[in-house]
């Protein structure tokens, strides 16, 4: 029996038909053992392949410049990603619950359904005794609210199970608004949702770790765009209550706040502790599948305690009741199954709901009233949060352990469990290793906090060096574009500002830049301009200045020896 060979396809998309024909001849000659003929064909193939690649890159660069000239920013950066060959993870074989590899299409689909059904299975003790209807109704929705919600839906997003894109609704805007307003009003009054709006398509996105383990994937939910109109309206009504309940230590999914603010807060606290010669202890908590383990009935009780109106809570309760989902794999979609817990990662309402869930945990843990923490300006700070990422801090090891055990206990009461393997402790002083539930909590000297490397001694040199290396890597990946003569110099400068400088200057708000680091940054800037082969010469190029909050700053000759290179947003300045 002859085993058929798998047909080979060309790997390089720039190879022409002529090059492929020579490659076939070269393979045949090699099998016959004709060395001289093989050398000749190989040299011919290499020559034609270089020509094809040069022509391909030239055409790509011309398209990049055309998109830039026409102001098509999305197409511009998409073409750049295609040109430099961005890596896209592919889902291959996975392991079953016993650790055996699965390669068959049906086996992989069944495994994903088995895993997600178990992950979102409803807890037996989480019983719901509510009838699902409330008599008191909030004021009706207006047609202008529906129009606002429709216009605010982000374009170019993947469709849900119905496959209807946002553009379809915007073709007949006035008629669409009237129809959607009628549907939203019916939902608002009856508090019952269409079953299609309760359906989600899960897309597994790989995280760190073994890609064969289903637990190392994040399941992002694709939901119907029509349902997002009602969800936007509901979110706007919830937001006023959420903003009132959340403290300023929570920066996750809040307007005017972000990861940069929390990173800067951590760095400044470490810096002040060193200034006053105090030891400081941090615990970076990681929850296991936090968004997927939210108990629905516990969530409704929390919303009631937080003062959310019964009508809004009832709408949310009925939205989550009877939810169905399917998993889209590389081998097709699984069967539909029921969702019994968790908030959908990808739903507009999930950030608000989870923030209230996490706030309930911290209140019950008594962190606001606890004496443990860092004393700053007559205020005690013992934790910072960004959604489910919680950082505990204290001035002694005993205080930190006490805070951690309180948070762990209250989290487990509402269904959230700490991932001890990913929970880390960082301290400026001596610390003894801890054991929680038989597992050792790792003590580290540095920690990657929202993309920035934070060290126990608060030194920024390591992070600045790392950022400069990342910037050089981006510049190197874009070499084929920067050396092209089909792209004018102003476009190359724009690409450097848009794709290289933000990578280097991310988190620069928290840097304390000394003379040596300033020289490194200046040298990197000049290296970037030299790479572009500027006709003006590096000395004549003006430094890049900050514009708005999302910006980067390079230093001039009159800078002090140590400065923070940033223009802060207004809420941080105050």
CORLIN-V720118 format. One record per run of one state. SS is the DSSP state (h for helix, s for strand, l for the rest). FROM is the first residue (numbers start at 1). LEN is the number of residues. If there is no record, write none. Layout:
# CORLIN-V720118
SS/FROM/LEN, SS/FROM/LEN
This chain:
# CORLIN-V720118
l/1/16, h/17/16, l/33/2, h/35/36, l/71/2, h/73/12, l/85/9, s/94/2, l/96/5, s/101/2, l/103/2, h/105/15, l/120/23, h/143/10, l/153/13, h/166/6, l/172/1, h/173/18, l/191/4, h/195/4, s/199/8, l/207/7, h/214/3, s/217/6, l/223/2, h/225/21, l/246/4, s/250/1, l/251/8, h/259/17, l/276/5, s/281/5, l/286/1, s/287/1, l/288/3, h/291/3, l/294/2, h/296/10, l/306/4, h/310/11, l/321/3, s/324/6, l/330/2, s/332/2, l/334/3, s/337/2, l/339/11, h/350/16, l/366/8, s/374/3, l/377/2, s/379/3, l/382/1, s/383/4, l/387/2, s/389/6, l/395/2, h/397/17, l/414/4, s/418/1, l/419/5, s/424/4, l/428/6, s/434/3, l/437/2, s/439/6, l/445/1, s/446/4, l/450/2, s/452/4, l/456/5, h/461/17, l/478/1, h/479/4, l/483/6, h/489/11, l/500/1, h/501/5, l/506/2, h/508/3, l/511/2, s/513/1, l/514/1, h/515/17, l/532/6, h/538/3, l/541/22, s/563/1, l/564/6, h/570/4, l/574/1
